[in-house]
Every structure is written in C-alpha cells, then in structure tokens.
Amino acid sequence: MQGIKLSESKILRKILSRNSSETKQETTSLNQASENSTRQFYHQTKKIFVGSWNIGGIAPPHNLDIEDWLDTQNDSADIYVLGFQEIVPLNAANVLGPQNKKISMKWNSLIGATLNNKRPMKVVEEDKKAEPQKIYPLKEQTCEEVENVDDFQCIISRQLVGMFITIWARCDLYQSIKHLNVSSVGCGVLGCLANKGSISIRFFLHETSFCFICSHLASGGKEEDKRQRNANAADILSQTNFPVGPLHDLPQKIIDHDRVVWLGDLNYRIDMSHSATQSLIKKREWETLLKHDQLKMELKEGRVFQGWHEGSIEFPPTYKYHPNSDDYIGCNQQHMSKKRRSPAWCDRIIWFGKGMRQIQYNRSESKLSDHRPVQAMFTADIKVAATNYK
C-alpha cells in the first residue's frame, strides 16, 4: 500500500513539474510577446547581391578573375550570396562517396580575395594534401581582427555533392546576424540522392528573417522533364525545415521567412524547335524566345512557384556554350557536337515576399564552363530594434 502511495506521489510530482515547466514556458512567451509589442523599431535598407553559376565540374584556376561576376567595380553590397552547381563532376564517386571539399575551399579563397581586394595565396598542388591554412585567408578572421569595416567575412558556407552556397557579410553587420541554420534536400536519382536538390540557409539580420535556396533541378528537354522540375521545386518547398527555436517563434518553412531568394540552375528550357530557337538566337530576339520560356509559362499558369517573382530578362540565354567560346552548342557549324542542346535560360534568380526590390538582373561573360553566371542586386528593408539602431 505504501509502495502504491509512493508511486502515485512520484507521478503527481512529474505532472506538477511538467505543468510548472509548461506554465513557465507560456509565461516566457507571453513576456517575450509583451516585450516585443512595447519595443520601438526603425528601418534600414541594405543591398543584397545574389549570384549563381553552374561550373560544369571544372576546378577554378587560381588566377580566375571573378570581379566582373561580383561587380566589384560598382558600389559593393552589404551581403553577398553565391550559389554554385556542379563544382565537382556529378559521377557516382562524387554522388555516393565522401565529399570533396577542396574545390569549395578554392572558391571561398577566390571570393574572399576578390571582395576584400586582396591577392589570393597560391593553392597547394592537387597531388599534395591541401590544408585550409594554405588558402586565403590564412586563418579564420573575426571581424574584431580586421582593420577595415568594409571588409567581408564568410558567415557560412555549405556543400552538398555538386551544390555549394557561400554567404559573405560586411564586418559591421557580423554581430547583427543570428539564427543561422541549414536545411538540405536531395531529389535526384531514386528521388533522394543529391546529384539534384537544394541547400537552404536562413538567418536573421537584426529583426528580419532571410532564406536563400541554392538548387539544381532536373535536366532534360522533354515534357516529362519539365514536370519533374516542377516536382523537384515542390519537394524542396515541402521538405525544407528549419528549427523553430526554443520559444517556437522562428520561421520553419521557406516561405515563412520575411525575405526569400531562390537561385540556381533551375534547368527550365525553351518550348520551341531547335531550328526555330537557333534562328531567334541569331537575331537576338530575346522577347520572342522568352514567350516560350518554360519557367515564365509555368509561373504564369501557377503550376510552380506560386507567388514568386522574377525580374525582366534582358540578356542572352545562359546555356549551353562550348567552353572557352561564345558559340552555343549546335548553333555554329564550326563547333558541331553530338550533344545537341537548344540554348535556354537555365540559370535563374527569383524571389518571394515583400520588402525587397530587384535593381539589377544580368549575367557575366566568364567562359569557364558551358553556363554563364547570373547575378542580381536587391535592396531589402531591414527591421532594427531601437537598442540596436545606429
């Protein structure tokens, strides 16, 4: 009898303890909500640079010039978000085997050197063991250690097979960035391998949440390939999840964030015959071609990316070029190929939500791969608490 009473007493204590914990959590949440309702906020405008490039499995030479892509000659942005696809060849060894981070380290070295106007150190040769310390910067610098507040620091970078995203922020913003999280989705072979898929990164800048999605969607020019791209996008939107935080007050899904940008090789093609596409390419009739662009048509019909926006495209298709050439594959008799590919705007940058305005959308002319890199500049409204306002 006494044992039963002791058992009942333990259960009662657990219930009371749990109720007390839940009440405390609810009280904390209410206090937090009350505090937020009485806080004063200001608004700032920040410039966000977003770039995407399918490298085609080609390693960057140490002297590669990416200033044109990053547009460093003009006023720099406050934050740079750069996404890559196929930084390694998408073969079985890379898809199923251990991840090779040497190439992503090289890219970060070049990006850091370019943004901070410094000469990158020579990377050790491929047949030697590459140590992180051998690549610019020599060590992970904190923003307290740099001399110039206009210097940029990598706040986060992630690789998933051939996809790679790296985010750089001006040093005076470093302390204002919080809640950094990553969520990855594989939707390639067997519907789960990461030869195709996405890496999504979210963070808060002051009181405003951002989410950036770097993706590589299904390839191919057939009707079923287009449907597969739509399915990939839907899977990424549904399967990407972020931690909600201890107070359950952080956005969990992609479109729950205040400012959202999707970048990558989305692989949408032009729904026209190869000969008709070639003819319009030669005449540089981009407006006519864009009327047959799959992504534009799918957006208009609401079959994918409902509520998303894309700026006006006033540049030639970004795919598919002969490497080190201005000629599209199959569009020049001097550069004939067994792989017949119609040119297309495969590489895109789109966004979701209010509070952002695109002020630039263009492409760069690097001939490193069979894709041209694309870039966009946004102005973003940022909510700043009065105690943090300067």
C-alpha positions in Angstrom: 0.0 0.0 0.0 2.8 2.3 0.9 4.6 1.5 -2.4 1.4 2.5 -4.3 1.3 5.8 -2.5 5.0 6.5 -3.2 4.3 5.7 -6.9 1.3 7.9 -7.0 3.4 10.6 -5.3 6.1 10.4 -8.0 3.6 10.6 -10.8 1.9 13.6 -9.2 5.3 15.3 -8.8 6.0 14.7 -12.5 2.7 16.1 -13.6 3.2 19.2 -11.4 6.7 19.6 -12.6 5.6 19.4 -16.3 2.7 21.8 -15.7 5.1 24.1 -14.0 7.5 23.9 -16.9 4.8 24.5 -19.5 3.4 27.4 -17.4 6.9 28.9 -17.2 7.4 28.5 -21.0 4.0 30.1 -21.7 4.8 32.9 -19.3 8.2 33.4 -21.0 6.5 33.5 -24.4 3.9 36.0 -23.2 6.6 38.1 -21.6 8.5 38.0 -24.9 5.4 39.0 -26.9 4.7 41.8 -24.4 8.3 43.0 -24.7 8.2 42.9 -28.5 4.9 44.9 -28.5 6.5 47.7 -26.4 9.8 47.8 -28.2 10.5 50.6 -30.8 11.8 49.7 -34.2 13.5 51.5 -37.0 14.0 50.6 -40.7 17.2 50.4 -42.7 17.9 49.5 -46.3 20.6 47.0 -47.2 21.9 45.8 -50.5 22.0 42.1 -51.2 24.0 40.6 -54.1 22.9 37.2 -55.3 24.8 35.2 -57.9 24.5 31.7 -59.4 26.9 29.6 -61.6 26.9 26.1 -62.9 30.6 25.3 -63.2 30.2 22.0 -65.1 32.7 20.2 -62.9 35.6 22.4 -63.8 38.0 23.4 -61.0 38.7 27.1 -60.8 42.2 28.1 -61.8 44.0 30.1 -59.1 44.1 33.2 -61.2 40.5 33.2 -62.3 39.0 36.7 -62.4 35.5 36.9 -60.9 35.4 40.7 -60.4 33.0 41.0 -63.4 30.6 38.5 -61.9 30.7 40.1 -58.4 30.5 43.5 -59.9 33.1 44.9 -57.5 33.8 48.0 -59.7 30.4 49.4 -58.6 29.3 50.1 -55.1 29.6 46.9 -53.1 26.7 45.2 -51.5 26.3 44.6 -47.8 25.8 40.9 -48.2 26.9 38.5 -51.0 25.1 35.2 -51.5 26.8 33.0 -54.1 25.5 29.6 -55.2 27.2 27.0 -57.4 26.1 23.9 -59.2 28.4 21.1 -60.3 31.5 22.3 -58.5 32.5 18.7 -58.9 31.5 16.3 -61.7 28.2 14.5 -61.0 29.6 11.0 -61.2 28.9 8.0 -59.0 32.1 8.5 -56.9 31.1 12.1 -56.0 27.4 11.4 -55.5 27.8 8.3 -53.4 31.3 8.7 -52.0 32.8 11.1 -49.4 32.5 14.8 -50.0 35.5 16.5 -51.6 35.8 20.0 -50.1 39.0 21.1 -51.8 37.1 22.8 -54.7 34.7 24.7 -52.4 37.7 25.9 -50.4 39.3 27.2 -53.6 36.1 29.1 -54.4 35.9 30.6 -51.0 39.6 31.7 -51.4 38.9 33.4 -54.7 35.7 35.1 -53.4 37.3 36.4 -50.2 40.3 37.7 -52.1 38.0 39.4 -54.7 35.6 41.0 -52.1 38.4 42.2 -50.0 40.6 43.3 -52.9 43.5 41.0 -51.9 45.7 38.6 -53.9 44.8 35.0 -53.1 47.6 32.8 -52.0 48.7 30.0 -54.3 46.8 26.9 -53.5 48.9 23.7 -53.0 49.0 21.3 -55.9 46.3 18.8 -56.3 48.6 15.8 -55.6 49.5 17.2 -52.2 47.3 17.3 -49.1 45.6 20.7 -49.2 45.3 22.2 -45.7 42.8 25.0 -45.0 45.6 27.2 -43.7 47.2 27.2 -47.2 44.3 29.0 -48.8 43.4 32.7 -48.3 42.6 33.8 -45.6 45.4 32.2 -43.7 43.2 31.8 -40.7 39.5 32.3 -39.8 39.4 36.0 -39.0 36.8 37.5 -36.7 35.5 40.9 -37.6 37.2 42.4 -34.5 40.6 41.5 -36.1 40.1 43.2 -39.4 41.3 46.8 -39.9 38.6 47.9 -42.3 34.8 47.6 -41.5 34.2 47.4 -45.3 36.0 44.0 -45.3 33.8 41.0 -45.8 33.7 37.8 -43.7 32.2 34.5 -44.7 29.4 33.8 -42.3 28.5 30.4 -43.6 29.1 28.0 -46.5 27.8 24.5 -47.2 28.4 21.9 -49.9 26.1 19.0 -50.9 27.7 16.9 -53.7 28.0 19.5 -56.6 25.9 22.2 -54.9 27.7 24.9 -52.9 26.4 28.0 -51.3 28.6 30.6 -49.5 27.4 33.8 -47.8 29.6 36.8 -47.0 28.7 39.9 -45.0 30.3 43.2 -44.3 32.0 43.2 -41.0 29.9 45.9 -39.4 26.9 43.6 -39.9 28.5 40.5 -38.5 27.3 40.9 -34.9 23.7 41.6 -36.1 23.4 38.2 -37.8 21.8 35.4 -35.8 19.8 32.1 -36.0 22.0 30.7 -38.8 20.6 27.3 -39.9 20.9 25.0 -42.9 18.4 22.6 -44.4 19.3 20.3 -47.4 17.0 18.3 -49.7 18.1 15.6 -52.2 15.7 14.9 -55.1 18.0 13.3 -57.7 18.5 9.6 -58.5 15.9 7.4 -56.8 14.2 10.6 -55.7 16.6 11.2 -52.8 20.2 11.4 -53.9 21.8 14.8 -54.0 23.0 15.0 -57.6 19.9 17.2 -57.8 18.3 19.1 -54.9 18.9 22.1 -52.7 20.8 23.7 -49.9 18.8 26.4 -48.0 20.3 28.8 -45.5 18.3 31.1 -43.2 19.4 33.8 -40.8 18.1 36.9 -39.2 19.7 40.3 -39.9 18.6 42.3 -36.9 14.8 41.5 -36.7 14.3 40.5 -40.3 14.5 36.9 -41.5 16.1 35.8 -44.7 16.1 32.5 -46.6 18.3 31.7 -49.6 17.8 28.5 -51.6 20.6 27.2 -53.9 19.3 24.5 -56.1 19.9 22.3 -59.1 16.7 20.9 -60.6 16.1 18.0 -63.1 17.6 18.4 -66.5 16.3 17.5 -69.9 14.2 19.0 -72.7 11.2 16.7 -72.7 7.8 17.4 -71.4 8.2 14.9 -68.5 11.5 16.6 -67.6 9.6 19.9 -67.1 7.1 18.1 -64.9 10.0 16.6 -62.9 11.5 20.1 -62.4 8.1 21.3 -61.0 8.1 18.3 -58.7 11.6 19.0 -57.5 10.6 22.6 -56.6 7.5 21.3 -54.8 9.6 18.7 -52.9 12.2 21.4 -51.8 9.4 23.7 -50.6 7.7 20.9 -48.6 10.7 19.1 -47.2 12.9 22.1 -46.2 12.6 22.6 -42.5 14.4 24.9 -40.0 14.4 24.8 -36.2 11.6 26.9 -34.7 13.7 27.9 -31.8 13.2 27.5 -28.0 10.2 29.8 -28.0 8.8 28.3 -31.2 8.8 31.8 -32.7 11.2 31.3 -35.6 10.0 30.5 -39.2 10.2 26.8 -40.1 9.3 26.7 -43.8 10.9 28.6 -46.7 8.0 30.9 -47.4 7.5 31.7 -43.7 10.6 34.0 -43.9 10.4 37.7 -44.5 12.8 37.9 -47.5 13.3 34.8 -49.7 15.5 34.3 -52.7 15.9 31.2 -54.8 18.9 30.8 -57.1 20.4 28.1 -59.2 20.4 26.0 -62.3 16.6 25.6 -62.5 17.1 23.9 -65.9 13.9 25.2 -67.5 14.1 25.2 -71.3 12.5 26.9 -74.3 9.5 25.2 -75.7 10.4 25.6 -79.4 12.0 23.5 -82.0 15.8 23.6 -82.2 15.8 25.3 -85.6 13.3 28.0 -84.6 15.4 28.6 -81.4 18.6 28.9 -83.4 17.0 31.4 -85.8 15.8 33.6 -83.0 19.1 33.4 -81.2 21.0 34.6 -84.3 18.6 37.6 -84.5 18.9 38.2 -80.7 15.1 38.3 -80.4 15.1 37.6 -76.7 11.5 38.8 -76.1 10.1 36.3 -78.6 12.2 33.5 -77.1 11.0 34.4 -73.6 7.4 33.9 -74.6 8.3 30.2 -74.9 10.4 30.0 -71.8 9.1 27.2 -69.6 9.6 28.9 -66.3 7.8 32.0 -67.4 4.9 29.9 -68.7 4.8 27.8 -65.6 4.8 30.8 -63.4 2.0 32.4 -65.4 -0.1 29.3 -65.2 0.5 28.9 -61.5 1.9 25.4 -61.8 5.1 26.1 -59.9 6.5 28.9 -57.6 3.1 30.4 -57.0 3.5 34.0 -55.7 7.2 34.2 -56.7 8.7 37.0 -58.8 11.4 37.3 -61.4 12.9 40.5 -62.8 13.0 41.3 -66.5 15.4 39.2 -68.5 17.4 41.4 -71.0 20.4 39.1 -71.5 21.0 36.1 -73.8 20.4 32.5 -72.7 23.0 31.3 -70.3 23.2 27.7 -71.6 24.7 25.7 -73.4 28.1 27.1 -74.6 31.2 25.4 -75.9 33.7 26.1 -73.1 36.1 29.0 -73.9 33.7 30.1 -76.6 30.9 32.5 -77.4 29.2 29.8 -79.5 26.2 27.8 -78.3 26.5 24.1 -78.9 24.7 23.2 -82.2 24.4 26.8 -83.3 27.7 27.1 -85.2 28.9 24.8 -88.0 32.5 25.2 -86.8 31.5 23.9 -83.4 29.3 20.9 -84.1 28.7 18.4 -81.3 26.9 15.1 -80.9 25.2 16.6 -77.9 22.5 18.8 -79.5 21.2 21.3 -76.9 18.9 24.2 -77.6 20.0 27.4 -75.8 18.0 28.2 -72.7 17.8 30.5 -69.6 18.6 27.6 -67.2 20.2 29.8 -64.6 17.8 32.0 -62.7 17.2 34.1 -59.6 13.7 34.5 -58.3 12.3 35.9 -55.0 9.3 35.7 -52.7 7.7 38.1 -50.2 7.5 41.9 -49.8 10.2 44.3 -48.6 12.6 43.5 -51.5 13.2 45.3 -54.8 15.4 44.0 -57.5 17.6 46.7 -59.0 19.8 44.6 -61.3 19.5 41.3 -63.1 22.2 40.3 -65.5 24.8 37.8 -66.5 28.6 37.7 -66.6 30.7 36.6 -69.5 33.2 34.2 -68.0 33.8 31.3 -70.4 35.0 28.8 -67.8 32.0 26.4 -68.2 29.1 25.8 -70.6 27.0 28.1 -68.4 27.3 31.8 -68.0 27.0 33.0 -64.4 24.0 35.2 -63.4 23.8 38.0 -60.8 21.1 40.1 -59.2 21.2 43.0 -56.8 18.4 43.7 -54.3 17.6 46.4 -51.9 16.0 44.9 -48.7 14.1 46.6 -45.9 15.5 45.7 -42.5 13.7 46.0 -39.2 16.0 47.2 -36.4 15.3 47.3 -32.7 15.8 50.7 -31.2 18.5 49.4 -28.8 20.5 48.2 -31.9 19.9 51.2 -34.1 22.9 53.3 -35.0 
